[in-house]
Structures are given as C-alpha cells and as structure tokens.
Amino acid sequence: MQQLIEDIADACVAIDASGVPFKAFQPGVGPYGEPQLVKQIAASLNRLPAYNERAASKRIPDLLITGSWAVEFKIARPFGDNGMEAENWSVNLLHPFPGNVSVFADCLKLHDWPGPERRAAVVIGFEHLTPQIALDPLFDAFDAIAARLLPFPISARVEARRTNLRHPVHGVLRVVGWEVPAA
C-alpha cells in the first residue's frame, strides 16, 4: 500500500513539473479535476515497469491496475486557484452515507467490488506550504467516522507528502490512502 501511495504522489509531482495547466487555471497539479487527474496519474504509472501498462482510468473504480489495485479517488482542496477558501470542500470525505460521492461511500463501493484486486480509497490533498487550513483534522475525522460507521475495518492511514509544487496556493501535496477489505 505504501508503494502505491508513493507512486501516486510521484505521478502528481511529474504532472506538476510538466507545467501544463488544467483549463484556464494557473500551472500545477493542484487545480486538476478528479477525472482528468486520475487519467494523468494512470498515464504516469504506466511509464513505470512495476505497472507495465496495466493502469487505466475508469468509471468504477476510478483507477484499475489490472491484477493489483482498484482505487477510488477524492480531492481535498480547501482553497481554489484564486486563493479563496472553497465552499463545502470537505464534504466529499465526511458524508457518511452510501450512494453519495464521499470517501465513505467509496469504501462501501470498493468493499463490494467483484474484482480480484486489492482495494484502496485515496485522497489527494493540497495545502499551502504553511497550511492556512490543515488537512489533518479532516483525515482524523474520516478515520473516526470510518471506525464507527463502516461495517468493516479499513487499514490504518498511509501517506506520502511532497512539497514545493509550482502552484502558489497548492504548494504541498498529501496523498493519503486506506486499504479496504473485499467482501
């Protein structure tokens, strides 16, 4: 699990280093939308021998590494490209109901997914170099909700952190994941 998280973090750094902006936003990986970012991550992973062209962005799961991992992603971005605090940015982690777009619901979906691959719920988070809104309370809250409300245990949180990204608002990358057991 740790290697997967590190490889996703490195893929995000490579996307950031490319300098290719997402739409009309400032250059850097921070402003990318989830589907576009997952597609770029898959392409980056496929360049690594360990993945051997097996990573593909999909609808469910978001990323399938055939024979290895089924991964669902969420983005935690407290601030927009313009530096203004985003509204409702934490809902996608903390909404503890099946059938929505939260990490909680992703865990339920991954648990029941029929493939043979290991399963991971991954959050790609962005902070300022000196966090104006730290992501730790959000991750701690998810851990508490998951421990209390998921009908199965998930792994301890695994994290990779990268600094000095090019975007002036999204300068720190945090890739956090939990392994989800199969049904």
C-alpha positions in Angstrom: 0.0 0.0 0.0 2.8 2.4 0.9 4.4 1.9 -2.5 1.2 2.6 -4.3 0.7 5.9 -2.4 4.3 6.9 -3.1 3.9 6.2 -6.8 0.7 8.2 -7.0 2.5 11.1 -5.2 5.4 10.9 -7.6 2.9 10.8 -10.5 1.3 14.0 -9.2 4.7 15.7 -8.9 5.5 14.7 -12.5 2.2 16.2 -13.6 3.1 19.4 -11.7 6.6 19.5 -13.1 5.2 19.4 -16.7 3.8 22.9 -16.3 0.7 22.0 -18.3 -2.2 24.0 -16.7 -5.6 22.5 -16.3 -8.1 24.6 -18.4 -7.5 28.3 -17.7 -6.1 27.8 -14.2 -2.5 28.5 -13.1 0.0 25.8 -13.9 0.4 23.0 -11.5 -1.3 19.8 -10.4 -3.5 21.4 -7.8 -6.3 22.7 -10.0 -6.9 19.5 -11.9 -10.3 17.9 -11.7 -10.6 14.4 -10.4 -11.3 12.6 -13.7 -8.5 14.5 -15.5 -6.1 14.0 -12.7 -6.8 10.2 -12.5 -6.2 9.9 -16.2 -2.9 11.7 -15.9 -1.9 9.5 -12.9 -2.7 6.3 -14.9 -0.5 7.5 -17.8 2.3 8.3 -15.4 2.1 5.0 -13.6 2.1 3.1 -17.0 5.5 4.5 -17.7 6.9 2.6 -14.6 8.0 -1.0 -15.1 6.1 -2.0 -11.9 2.8 -1.2 -13.6 3.7 -2.5 -17.1 0.8 -0.6 -18.9 -1.8 -2.1 -16.6 -3.2 1.2 -15.1 -6.4 2.6 -16.6 -8.8 5.3 -15.6 -12.4 4.0 -15.4 -15.8 4.9 -14.1 -15.8 2.3 -11.3 -13.2 2.0 -9.9 -11.6 5.4 -10.8 -8.3 3.6 -11.4 -7.8 0.0 -12.1 -4.4 -1.5 -12.1 -5.2 -4.9 -13.5 -4.2 -7.7 -11.2 -3.0 -5.3 -8.5 -5.3 -2.5 -7.3 -8.8 -1.0 -7.6 -8.6 2.6 -6.5 -11.2 5.3 -5.8 -10.0 8.9 -5.5 -11.2 12.1 -4.0 -9.5 15.5 -3.9 -9.3 17.7 -0.8 -8.6 21.2 -1.8 -9.6 23.9 0.8 -8.6 26.7 -1.5 -9.3 27.5 -5.1 -6.9 28.5 -7.8 -7.6 32.1 -6.9 -6.6 31.6 -3.2 -10.1 32.0 -1.9 -11.5 29.4 0.5 -13.6 26.9 -1.3 -17.1 26.1 -0.1 -18.0 22.6 1.0 -14.6 21.3 0.2 -14.6 18.7 3.0 -18.0 17.1 2.2 -16.5 14.5 -0.1 -14.6 13.0 2.8 -17.1 13.2 5.6 -20.5 12.5 4.3 -21.2 9.0 5.9 -24.0 7.7 3.7 -24.0 5.1 0.9 -24.8 6.2 -2.5 -23.1 9.6 -2.4 -19.7 10.7 -3.7 -17.8 10.6 -0.4 -14.8 8.5 0.6 -17.1 6.7 3.0 -19.3 5.7 0.1 -16.2 4.8 -2.0 -15.1 2.4 0.8 -18.5 0.7 0.7 -18.3 0.5 -3.1 -14.8 -0.9 -3.1 -15.7 -3.5 -0.4 -18.4 -4.9 -2.7 -16.5 -4.5 -6.0 -16.2 -8.0 -7.6 -12.6 -7.9 -8.9 -9.7 -9.8 -7.5 -7.5 -6.7 -7.0 -6.7 -5.1 -3.6 -8.8 -2.0 -2.9 -7.7 1.5 -1.9 -9.6 4.7 -1.1 -7.2 7.6 -1.8 -7.4 11.3 -1.1 -5.2 13.7 -3.0 -5.0 16.8 -0.8 -3.4 20.2 -1.2 -2.2 22.7 1.4 -0.2 25.9 1.4 3.5 25.5 2.4 2.4 26.8 5.8 -1.1 25.4 6.0 -3.8 28.0 6.3 -6.3 25.1 6.7 -4.5 21.9 7.7 -5.9 18.7 6.3 -5.1 16.6 9.5 -8.4 17.3 11.2 -10.2 16.2 8.1 -8.3 13.0 7.9 -8.7 12.4 11.6 -12.4 13.0 11.3 -12.7 10.5 8.4 -10.7 7.9 10.5 -13.2 8.3 13.4 -16.3 8.1 11.1 -14.9 5.1 9.3 -14.1 3.3 12.5 -17.5 3.9 13.9 -19.8 3.6 10.9 -18.3 1.4 8.3 -19.5 -2.2 8.7 -15.9 -3.5 8.2 -12.4 -2.3 9.3 -10.2 -0.4 6.9 -6.4 -0.2 7.2 -4.5 2.5 9.1 -4.0 5.6 7.1 -0.9 5.6 4.8 0.5 8.9 3.5 3.1 10.4 1.1 3.8 14.1 1.2 5.6 16.3 -1.4 6.4 20.0 -1.1 7.5 22.8 -3.4 4.9 22.3 -6.1 4.7 25.1 -8.6 1.2 26.4 -7.8 1.1 29.4 -5.4 -1.9 28.1 -3.5 -1.5 24.3 -3.8 2.2 24.1 -2.8 2.0 20.9 -0.7 0.7 17.6 -1.9 -0.6 15.0 0.5 -1.6 11.6 -0.9 -3.5 9.6 1.8 -4.9 6.2 1.4 -6.7 3.4 3.3 -6.9 -0.2 2.1 -10.4 -1.6 2.0 -11.1 -5.3 2.5 -13.0 -7.3 0.0 -16.5 -8.6 0.9 
